[in-house]
Every structure is written in C-alpha cells, then in structure tokens.
C-alpha cells in the first residue's frame, strides 16, 4: 500500500506538533533535574542548619537567659539557636541554588529580597513550630532536634516552589546563556571575516548561507 503523501500544510503541522511535544518533554526533564539539584543543595544546607542547631542546643543547655515572647513564649536559648541556624542555612542555600540549580543572572539584591520575603511568614512559623512541637514531646534535647528536622522538611518543599515559580521563574538558566554569548561571538568571528573576504555583504547573509561560502 502506497504511503499517503502529506500536503505542505499537514507536514508543517506535524513538525509543529513534534516540536511542541519535545518542548514539553524537555521542560518536564528540566524540572526533574532542577528538583534533584535543589535536593542536593538543600540537603547540604540542612546539614549546616541541623549541626549548628544541635551544637547551640547542647552548648546553651546549662544557660538561663530567660524567655522571649515571639509568637509564643519560649526560652531565649531556643530562639537564638533556631534563628542563627536558619540564617546560616538560608545564606548557603540561596547561594548554591542561585548558582548551580537555577543558574540565574538575576540581580542578586532583588533575588535576595524575594528570598527574604519567603521567610517573613515562615520564620515566625518555624520558631513557633519548633517550640510547640518540642514542648509537646517533653521539651528535651531530642524533642527539639526532632522538631527542627521536621520543620526543615516542610521548609525544603515550600522554598523550592517559591524559588522556582517566584524568584527564578523568568531568569532560570540566564547565567549559562550569558556566559555562552561571548564564546558564540568568538566562534562566529572567523566566519564573519571569511564572508567579508568573499566580497559578500554580511547583512545579506543568513546563518545557513555561511556554510555555502568558500574562498574564491
């Protein structure tokens, strides 16, 4: 049976459909890869946060700094440990994810301000959560560490969504393109000189035409 010949319009439509499917598949794979890299970066930030919180928890064990009323009444030692550990984690996580996960060339102060905006509601929630959960579990060091570990998991999921869909929604991979641009210009320079030597106007030549020009 002879294969039915497609009209130019049908052929163009099929090409467009294949291109769109490839684009969707590439976007899904890109999101999975971003999530994996984010997981690695956040895991390292989580280790920093958990270790610093653990060290301060045991270092402040015998200290009595009184209490502080921040969302809820809690020991100042717990407040300081939670705040410092979170700050170290945020700085590390922001720097790594900006450079390696999302590869963004977005203005750093703007990106940092958006990252800070995430913690306007989350920071009070985290301090309240750690105190409430640890108190309900007895208030010991083990209870505090368990509360800290669980809130870190919540933070990781929410912050990935915030960074991907808010902070770097339009600037992901722009750093990679920015770095590639000078290299592309350098690679094109010999070809442009070749075109000029051939006597053809550069403005009249498309990218595909450069492959057909040879020295006379």
C-alpha angles and dihedrals in degrees: 000000000000117000112248112246115233123228117241089254093052091046091051091048092052091049090051091050092049090048091051092049091049090049092052092047091048091050091052092048090047091053092049091049091048090050091051093050090045089052091054094047093045091047090057090047089048091054090052091048095046095045094047091046091049093049093049093044092058093036091054093041096107096034122102112202094157124237137302128211103225109148084319135013111271139155113278089229091061091045092052094045092050094045098046094044091050093048092052091048094049094051093048094043094047094049096047097043093046092053104034109019105038098015091211128179090193117138105278098221090050093048091046091050090053090048089051089050089061091059095050089087098019098055094059089044092052095049090047092046096050092048095044097046095043091048092050089052094052103278096257126137092263091053091051092051092049091050091049093049094051095047089050089059091051090048093050095055096043094044093052090056091047094049096044100043101030116020100034100019093120101019104054113131092005091121090058091051091046091054092046094052097074090046091051091050091050092050092049095050097081090048092051091050088050090054092049091050090053091060094243120131111250091219091060095053125087124205091259092052092061090072092060100049116097131177112269 
